[in-house]
Amino acid sequence: MTRVRETCVDVADGYRLWVETTGDPARPALLLVMGANSSGLGWPDDLVERLSQHHWVIRYDHRDTGRSTHAFHDRPYPIRALADDAMAVLDALRISRAHVVGMSMGGTLVQLLLLDHPGRLLSATVFGSALIGGGEPGAEELPGPDPRLLELWEELGQERDEEAELKWRIRHWRMLNGDVLPFDPEEFAALERRIAAHSGTWHSPAAHALADQSGMERGAELAQVSVPTLVIDAPEDPITPPPHAAHLARAIPTATLVTIPGLGHALPRTAVAPLATAITAHTRQHP
């Protein structure tokens, strides 16, 4: 039977994070870092279970998400503080080195970990994420998010009743999923109901959209990275569409680029198996 344990980790500024570990602690640790305003439950259970066949898997709620402390309006913080939180989770669990996997904003945080804590990383995996700022002058102009998403994001954090909020989130997931992999609205409705029960609220978190983005202009530093890094190309991603992944992979000398056909900016059940295969193929090369 897979061992699943929950704990809380105190980090800076009086914040406390909800943390869940899955699998055997004797296996190499793998830390999952989710995107902006997203609970750690955004990592599908099936993906966590598959990864735990090879790793001790850790997922957690960022500040102002899920069961972690919600206090942004009283104690604001910069986005880069969330990278420090990831290290604090490893410290609290007494993990000296770990594989790290970051999606979306989580991929941004993993890039900061590559720069500031390379000795703590066995490997890194990034997807659904753009190169952090400050890359080479004259770099190619890259496409921005789908304008329909930008319009939808203007409604982020608005007050809605439970039914309206659920419909909004499903609409959001449908757009993030892209048009290639099948989209099952009930699958994502069940996910959102679980996250709401886990969080104790249907209020849509938006703290990370308000957080200070300064101190992130460090893309040129990635040329010095020596940690083995996997960059996964999600060709249907409406937030960081191609060629963002290829651009990021070129910036990291140790990077390998792998494409998962049909993948967007969501993790439907049909994406779990190829994603788990890509991640574990990478991590097992770098034990």
FIZAFI-766856 format. One line per 3 residues: their letters; for each residue x, y, z of C-alpha. Coordinates in steps of 0.001 Angstrom, whole numbers, padded with zeros to 6 digits, always signed. Layout:
<pts>
A> X:Y:Z; ...
</pts>
This chain:
<pts>
MTR> +000000:+000000:+000000; +001315:+003457:-000937; +002072:+005544:+002115
VRE> +000482:+009000:+002104; +001176:+011451:+004900; +000203:+015068:+005505
TCV> +002089:+017656:+007532; +002514:+021412:+007824; +005719:+023349:+007270
DVA> +006394:+026809:+008677; +008153:+029150:+006249; +009020:+032858:+006330
DGY> +006741:+035737:+007374; +004465:+033597:+009506; +003188:+031468:+006637
RLW> +002456:+027776:+007086; +002257:+025382:+004122; +000235:+022187:+003775
VET> +002487:+019366:+002554; +001689:+015808:+001446; +004209:+013016:+000880
TGD> +003464:+009846:-001079; +005507:+006656:-001326; +008633:+005299:+000291
PAR> +010961:+007881:+001937; +013890:+005622:+001056; +013389:+006434:-002638
PAL> +014818:+009586:-004262; +012670:+012595:-003393; +010685:+014348:-006106
LLV> +009160:+017746:-005352; +006165:+018910:-007409; +005819:+022704:-007702
MGA> +002438:+023845:-008997; +001469:+026991:-010876; +000112:+030344:-009764
NSS> -002897:+030431:-007456; -003098:+026637:-007606; -003332:+024102:-004805
GLG> -000985:+021150:-004808; -004038:+019021:-005536; -003764:+020340:-009078
WPD> -001229:+017535:-009554; -003475:+014560:-010485; -003557:+011716:-007971
DLV> -002827:+009228:-010759; +000309:+011145:-011720; +001478:+011245:-008092
ERL> +000824:+007508:-007769; +002772:+006699:-010951; +005707:+008864:-009887
SQH> +005713:+007277:-006422; +006634:+003922:-007970; +010132:+005386:-008334
HWV> +010180:+008355:-005949; +009133:+009754:-002616; +006751:+012372:-004026
IRY> +006054:+015680:-002304; +003313:+018084:-003296; +002245:+021149:-001342
DHR> -000017:+024172:-001310; +001662:+027482:-002101; +000974:+030393:+000197
DTG> -002568:+031706:-000279; -003811:+028441:-001788; -005471:+025335:-000399
RST> -004848:+024707:+003299; -001790:+026929:+003521; -001917:+030331:+005195
HAF> -003926:+032980:+003333; -002547:+036362:+004360; -001327:+038185:+001249
HDR> -003268:+041380:+001889; -001748:+041642:+005380; +001717:+040271:+004561
PYP> +002439:+040655:+000830; +005470:+038961:-000686; +007270:+038796:-004037
IRA> +006891:+035803:-006335; +010522:+034882:-005748; +009649:+034135:-002090
LAD> +007732:+031097:-003333; +011004:+029575:-004539; +012370:+029959:-001015
DAM> +009259:+028152:+000229; +010099:+025164:-001968; +013510:+024935:-000324
AVL> +011901:+025306:+003110; +009719:+022277:+002371; +012793:+020191:+001523
DAL> +014556:+021451:+004651; +011615:+020580:+006880; +011510:+017050:+005447
RIS> +015310:+016752:+005854; +015838:+016193:+002148; +019336:+017170:+001094
RAH> +018794:+016745:-002663; +015676:+016178:-004758; +014335:+016012:-008265
VVG> +012040:+019001:-008864; +009192:+019327:-011350; +007546:+022679:-012028
MSM> +004482:+023504:-014101; +003570:+027024:-015239; +004633:+029455:-012477
GGT> +006112:+026393:-010805; +008456:+026166:-013795; +009481:+029765:-013171
LVQ> +010265:+028884:-009560; +012268:+025843:-010664; +014378:+028112:-012875
LLL> +015166:+030197:-009779; +016080:+027018:-007890; +018443:+026050:-010721
LDH> +020216:+029374:-010247; +020188:+029713:-006465; +020206:+026137:-005153
PGR> +021812:+023893:-007794; +023465:+021736:-005162; +020055:+020745:-003825
LLS> +018740:+019482:-007163; +019285:+016016:-008619; +017414:+017066:-011756
ATV> +014814:+019567:-012910; +011763:+019281:-015143; +009907:+022335:-016456
FGS> +006793:+022629:-018595; +004107:+025176:-019348; +006612:+027883:-018454
ALI> +008461:+030678:-020228; +012098:+031616:-019846; +012502:+033998:-016918
GGG> +013345:+037540:-017995; +016692:+038948:-018944; +017683:+036551:-021699
EPG> +020071:+037369:-024493; +019562:+040735:-026251; +017905:+040413:-029612
AEE> +016232:+037114:-028741; +013309:+036080:-030909; +009974:+037675:-030207
LPG> +007742:+035055:-028611; +003941:+034851:-028674; +001949:+035830:-025617
PDP> -001081:+034117:-024094; -004240:+033576:-026102; -006210:+036874:-026022
RLL> -009301:+034923:-024970; -007468:+033850:-021827; -006382:+037398:-021055
ELW> -010008:+038455:-021278; -011079:+035621:-018988; -008358:+036437:-016454
EEL> -009839:+039894:-015989; -012589:+038078:-014066; -010116:+036291:-011770
GQE> -010947:+036860:-008112; -014443:+038198:-008724; -017083:+037169:-006226
RDE> -019348:+034414:-007566; -021629:+031901:-005936; -020549:+028259:-005891
EAE> -022377:+027274:-009072; -021110:+030278:-011031; -017567:+029775:-009763
LKW> -017569:+026126:-010809; -018800:+027026:-014292; -016114:+029704:-014601
RIR> -013370:+027279:-013584; -014544:+024621:-016043; -014624:+027237:-018793
HWR> -011080:+028188:-017829; -009889:+024565:-017865; -011498:+023964:-021247
MLN> -009492:+026833:-022695; -006266:+025717:-020982; -006692:+022148:-022202
GDV> -006458:+023046:-025875; -008335:+021365:-028691; -006387:+018136:-029232
LPF> -006639:+016049:-026054; -010228:+015165:-025079; -011780:+017489:-022515
DPE> -014157:+015974:-019952; -015893:+018788:-018023; -016966:+016393:-015270
EFA> -013360:+015358:-014673; -012411:+018962:-013969; -015618:+019653:-012056
ALE> -014705:+016790:-009719; -011192:+018221:-009358; -012517:+021666:-008466
RRI> -015024:+020262:-005967; -012179:+018401:-004285; -009968:+021495:-004190
AAH> -012822:+023554:-002743; -013404:+020928:-000042; -009667:+020807:+000647
SGT> -009434:+024610:+000836; -012699:+025132:+002704; -013792:+027819:+000264
WHS> -014937:+028447:-003296; -013237:+031827:-003326; -010875:+031996:-006291
PAA> -007353:+032875:-005062; -005558:+035669:-006910; -002668:+036623:-004604
HAL> +000040:+035474:-006995; -001342:+037686:-009741; -000857:+040654:-007382
ADQ> +002576:+039685:-006045; +005725:+041665:-006848; +007417:+040295:-009979
SGM> +010746:+042058:-009478; +014030:+040217:-009187; +013151:+037790:-011981
ERG> +015314:+039273:-014762; +017838:+036442:-014612; +017372:+034492:-017808
AEL> +020937:+035093:-019003; +022242:+033325:-015870; +020688:+030047:-017013
AQV> +023648:+029633:-019369; +025658:+028584:-016298; +023252:+025815:-015199
SVP> +024822:+022366:-014807; +021828:+020477:-013355; +020277:+017954:-015805
TLV> +017072:+019611:-016988; +014118:+018329:-018960; +011963:+020864:-020787
IDA> +008626:+019445:-021909; +007051:+021069:-024936; +003257:+021339:-024691
PED> +002317:+022201:-028283; -001297:+023147:-027461; -000437:+025399:-024508
PIT> -002435:+028663:-024854; -000323:+030491:-022227; +003220:+029661:-023365
PPP> +002711:+028310:-026889; +005536:+027128:-029123; +008317:+028039:-029456
HAA> +008534:+028986:-025746; +009696:+025522:-024641; +012369:+025350:-027341
HLA> +013520:+028853:-026425; +013847:+027851:-022760; +015695:+024646:-023642
RAI> +018225:+026586:-025720; +018938:+028858:-022748; +019959:+025921:-020502
PTA> +023073:+024067:-021701; +022094:+020841:-019912; +018506:+020828:-021180
TLV> +016759:+018109:-023145; +013568:+018984:-025026; +010752:+016422:-025251
TIP> +007346:+017011:-026838; +004147:+015472:-025507; +001730:+015619:-028458
GLG> -001572:+017319:-027719; -000556:+018622:-024286; -001921:+022017:-023345
HAL> -001821:+023865:-020029; -004007:+021352:-018204; -003422:+017825:-016934
PRT> -006356:+015697:-018103; -006226:+011973:-017405; -005099:+011304:-020983
AVA> -001924:+013330:-020353; -000906:+011562:-017147; +000771:+008458:-018582
PLA> +002990:+010226:-021158; +003879:+012919:-018630; +004835:+010368:-015960
TAI> +006869:+008425:-018522; +008772:+011531:-019632; +009522:+012638:-016066
TAH> +010665:+009252:-014777; +012755:+008556:-017882; +014599:+011768:-017067
TRQ> +014934:+011320:-013307; +016089:+007710:-013537; +019010:+008815:-015704
HP> +020156:+011047:-012836; +019739:+009141:-009577
</pts>
